[in-house]
Amino acid sequence: MIHDLPAIIESVSPSRDMNDLAAAMLAMPQAEIITENEFSAGPDGMNVYRRAMHVKAGTLVMGFAHATACFNVLLTGEALVFCDGQTHHVSAPHVFQSEAGSQKLGLFLTDSTWVTFHATKTTSVEEAVAEITLPSQALIEHQRRISI
């Protein structure tokens, strides 16, 4: 398995632009990723949304850019994570906060579980995703192409 995430990024998108990288990745075969979604009621109509994904070793995953800050937890496993122009080698258990607008790219070195926690006003997965993520031009174009 290749463990040089910057080289992978460079080979797929020499500009290192996340939208270009997303477009290139969407043209590749897609891995099956199991996700879990759960909500916990909070005060004043706010809720905590927990989204977990179970990823197989060797999988390259790009997440949505988030509209708000959130907590990220590598619950199990090991990954190389590219975020805000830097690559980090992380091993479980690992917790960090990403700022609004951040978008992460992960190369999972082992079978792993990644969890994010978000504040939201809804208890609908679709509404929460719309509320906490920023639009991806590459994904919008990809969905338009496959629906034609």
PyMOL commands that set and color helices and strands:
alter all, ss='L'
color gray80, all
select helices_A, chain A and resi 5-12+18-26+43-45+125-132+137-146
alter helices_A, ss='H'
color red, helices_A
select strands_A, chain A and resi 34-41+47-55+60-62+70-76+78-83+86-91+94-98+104-108+112-120
alter strands_A, ss='S'
color yellow, strands_A
deselect
rebuild
show_as cartoon
